[in-house]
């Protein structure tokens, strides 16, 4: 009994159990499950929804969603499932791409890499098995410092039609996350939506000077016109007050040529005086 109470005392564990229970209730169909975040990896579903909505409102026919740090592949498969749902719901095509070294985590390069939590070889991938289940999702394997620039160069034309709208950062290390943020460096804008939703997986239990948070801080210091910041007050606008809302960030590309374009459907209704 004490172990059960211990599990339910923690918001993350409690939310997962509650979601599984609610998902089985009569009348909770797929649309309701997505609306209330009762799906697998609801933070990924949120990111895909925001990406498809924004892309559609800005007139793009497609959008790209990315996972950095695929590991065993469960997250990438969930991302692909959410992509299929929201592509059908919105009419916006969704390209799913995962990046990973393919052989587990490399050795730490920096004390900020959390070497007391992660080590070489952690989270290895069964690449052959994963590829049989990917469907149309893409898996890019290799050193991220090489594969990311090659991907951006080789997919430049397609990314103009399907700009990146959601990024899941699950690389654990400060150094690897810094490399992944290369997606947001450079002067080119065509491969990105003006606002890109990001999920930072490994924030809990760290501080802002190590790990993913430190990588974001360094990026912001070097690129003040392209800040990455946590969405303030997101819990208040997300059903069932999920803990993962604290890990949702957005890359605001203030110098993007479409940054100031009003997204049709954004809040802007006139509020008449009442009473």
C-alpha atoms as one frame of an Amber mdcrd trajectory, in Angstrom:
protein
   0.000   0.000   0.000   2.813   2.402   0.829   4.404   1.801  -2.600   1.106
   2.561  -4.340   0.745   5.734  -2.300   4.326   6.687  -3.143   3.636   6.311
  -6.872   0.429   8.340  -6.699   2.103  11.079  -4.679   4.238  11.994  -7.705
   2.463  14.027 -10.366   4.102  12.363 -13.367   3.322   8.817 -12.251  -0.159
   9.814 -11.175  -0.879  11.460 -14.505   0.237   8.422 -16.509  -1.960   6.076
 -14.461  -4.915   8.456 -14.629  -4.565   8.783 -18.393  -4.567   5.017 -18.875
  -7.732   4.790 -16.793  -9.521   7.631 -18.585  -8.563   6.227 -21.982 -10.547
   3.058 -21.208 -13.744   4.851 -20.246 -16.766   4.417 -22.537 -17.163   7.302
 -24.963 -13.486   8.292 -24.949 -12.761   7.921 -28.643  -9.536   8.792 -30.440
 -10.499  12.438 -30.917 -11.252  12.816 -27.198  -8.005  11.059 -26.286  -6.034
  13.574 -28.328  -8.052  16.531 -27.081  -7.346  15.695 -23.442  -3.804  14.391
 -23.878  -4.604  10.775 -23.037  -2.375   9.365 -25.767   1.121   7.895 -25.577
   3.694  10.671 -25.133   1.128  13.490 -25.048   3.930  16.075 -25.107   4.851
  14.832 -28.583   1.194  15.023 -29.639   1.058  18.609 -28.374   4.127  19.523
 -30.415   2.759  17.965 -33.596  -0.589  19.711 -33.105   1.057  23.102 -32.642
   3.251  22.502 -35.711   0.388  21.499 -38.001  -1.855  24.316 -36.798   0.825
  26.950 -37.292   1.917  25.589 -40.671  -1.659  25.497 -41.910  -2.415  29.043
 -40.754   0.709  30.338 -42.476  -0.199  28.637 -45.732   2.291  25.747 -45.740
   1.135  22.466 -47.204   3.377  20.448 -44.912   5.569  20.545 -41.813   8.529
  18.572 -40.458   8.776  17.248 -36.899  12.095  16.047 -35.497  13.306  13.891
 -32.634  16.942  14.253 -31.606  17.913  11.138 -29.628  15.898   8.160 -30.881
  17.464   5.462 -28.675  15.229   2.354 -28.790  12.725   4.093 -31.036   9.540
   4.202 -28.951   9.436   7.991 -29.079   9.941   8.136 -32.837   7.131   5.621
 -33.384   4.824   7.661 -31.124   5.787  10.812 -33.020   4.910   9.086 -36.295
   1.550   7.978 -34.897   0.693  11.522 -33.820   1.831  12.799 -37.212  -0.628
  10.500 -38.967  -3.470  11.660 -36.740  -2.872  15.386 -37.134  -2.117  15.140
 -40.839  -5.561  13.602 -41.301  -7.185  16.092 -38.915  -5.644  19.244 -40.400
  -4.802  18.377 -43.999  -1.196  19.401 -43.385   1.304  16.718 -44.422   3.775
  15.809 -41.664   7.306  14.597 -42.288   8.837  12.721 -39.336  12.627  12.562
 -38.917  14.692  11.035 -36.106  18.417  11.570 -35.490  20.624   9.227 -33.479
  24.192   7.981 -33.331  22.879   4.423 -33.532  25.342   2.896 -31.073  24.276
   4.388 -27.763  25.502   7.555 -26.139  29.051   8.748 -26.817  31.533   9.616
 -24.089  30.858  12.910 -22.320  32.769  15.898 -23.678  31.981  18.488 -21.010
  31.256  18.466 -17.248  27.868  19.964 -18.132  27.037  16.717 -19.962  25.701
  15.197 -16.718  28.368  12.436 -16.688  27.106  11.386 -13.247  23.783  10.357
 -14.841  24.710   9.126 -18.326  27.590   7.166 -19.782  28.967   5.771 -23.062
  26.760   3.117 -24.619  23.566   4.085 -22.792  20.360   3.797 -24.852  21.668
   1.663 -27.704  19.456   1.026 -30.728  18.400  -2.175 -32.497  18.497  -0.393
 -35.822  17.333  -3.275 -38.027  14.313  -3.999 -35.843  13.364  -0.337 -35.614
  13.576   0.231 -39.361  11.025  -2.533 -39.997   8.450  -0.497 -38.033   9.173
   3.042 -39.211   6.790   3.254 -42.147   7.306   6.661 -43.757   9.234   8.065
 -40.784  12.914   8.699 -41.509  15.864   7.634 -39.365  19.167   9.472 -39.800
  22.025   7.595 -38.131  25.533   8.879 -37.478  27.493  11.671 -35.841  25.015
  14.558 -35.459  27.710  17.125 -36.186  27.866  15.612 -39.683  24.358  14.274
 -40.290  22.445  17.432 -39.354  24.240  19.783 -41.807  24.027  17.103 -44.493
  20.297  16.682 -43.868  19.642  20.429 -44.054  21.600  20.711 -47.292  20.123
  17.610 -48.891  16.529  18.415 -47.876  16.602  22.158 -48.559  13.930  22.073
 -51.257  11.590  19.802 -49.328  12.049  21.811 -46.129  10.827  24.912 -47.931
   7.497  23.134 -48.382   7.681  21.295 -45.054   9.527  23.607 -42.612  10.408
  22.334 -39.162   7.657  23.064 -36.652   8.397  20.766 -33.698  11.636  19.482
 -32.182  12.009  16.951 -29.378  15.408  17.238 -27.704  16.272  13.973 -25.957
  20.052  13.863 -26.249  20.712  14.134 -22.493  24.122  15.796 -22.874  24.857
  19.516 -22.958  27.314  19.001 -25.826  24.960  16.906 -27.981  22.092  19.319
 -27.400  24.347  22.208 -28.409  25.035  20.383 -31.670  21.306  19.791 -32.255
  20.597  23.491 -31.778  22.599  23.993 -34.957  19.180  23.547 -36.550  18.433
  27.107 -35.407  21.783  28.695 -36.261  22.660  30.302 -39.556  20.938  33.024
 -41.509  18.592  30.824 -43.557  14.920  30.849 -42.567  13.273  28.667 -45.172
  13.650  25.402 -43.251  11.845  26.697 -40.135   8.472  28.025 -39.099   8.828
  31.427 -37.403   7.978  29.740 -34.096   9.134  26.170 -33.460   7.750  24.247
 -30.495  10.421  22.314 -28.587  10.234  19.633 -25.904  13.256  19.279 -23.604
  13.182  15.791 -22.142  15.962  15.875 -19.582  15.284  19.028 -17.587  13.789
  17.501 -14.396  16.347  17.172 -11.626  18.933  19.420 -13.292  19.728  23.134
 -13.022  19.951  25.843 -15.652  23.764  25.703 -15.895  24.054  22.038 -16.932
  22.552  19.694 -19.511  19.895  20.797 -21.973  19.075  23.983 -20.070  22.706
  25.107 -20.274  22.767  24.456 -24.027  19.673  26.626 -24.448  21.192  29.352
 -22.266  24.390  29.474 -24.312  22.399  29.548 -27.533  20.259  32.444 -26.300
  23.316  34.429 -25.258  24.747  34.125 -28.766  21.451  34.620 -30.626  19.326
  37.246 -28.844  17.118  37.660 -31.924  16.295  33.929 -31.940  15.429  33.088
 -28.327  14.362  29.703 -27.010  12.221  29.961 -23.904   9.776  28.017 -21.772
   6.114  28.672 -22.502   4.891  30.607 -19.473   1.618  29.477 -17.935   1.096
  26.562 -20.323  -0.290  24.310 -17.569  -3.254  26.656 -17.122  -4.272  26.165
 -20.766  -3.560  22.425 -21.033  -6.161  19.825 -19.999  -5.478  17.973 -16.736
  -2.487  20.135 -15.736   0.270  17.830 -17.088   3.798  18.091 -15.624   5.307
  17.891 -19.115   3.927  21.369 -19.828   6.889  22.731 -17.853   9.217  21.199
 -20.453   7.652  22.844 -23.497   9.768  25.623 -24.994   9.430  27.640 -28.199
  12.127  28.920 -30.527  11.037  32.407 -31.582  12.838  33.483 -34.722  12.266
  37.200 -34.392  14.079  37.950 -37.658  12.031  35.437 -39.666  10.282  37.201
 -42.577   6.967  35.594 -41.542   7.321  36.265 -37.824   4.826  39.143 -37.752
   2.288  37.502 -40.065  -1.003  37.140 -38.217  -2.009  33.503 -37.982  -5.682
  33.231 -38.926  -7.447  31.759 -35.935  -5.212  33.447 -33.391  -6.915  35.256
 -30.524  -8.184  38.629 -31.658 -11.905  38.807 -31.017 -13.372  42.080 -29.838
 -14.526  41.843 -26.211 -17.612  44.011 -25.625 -18.212  45.730 -22.310 -20.459
  43.598 -20.118 -22.813  44.322 -17.223
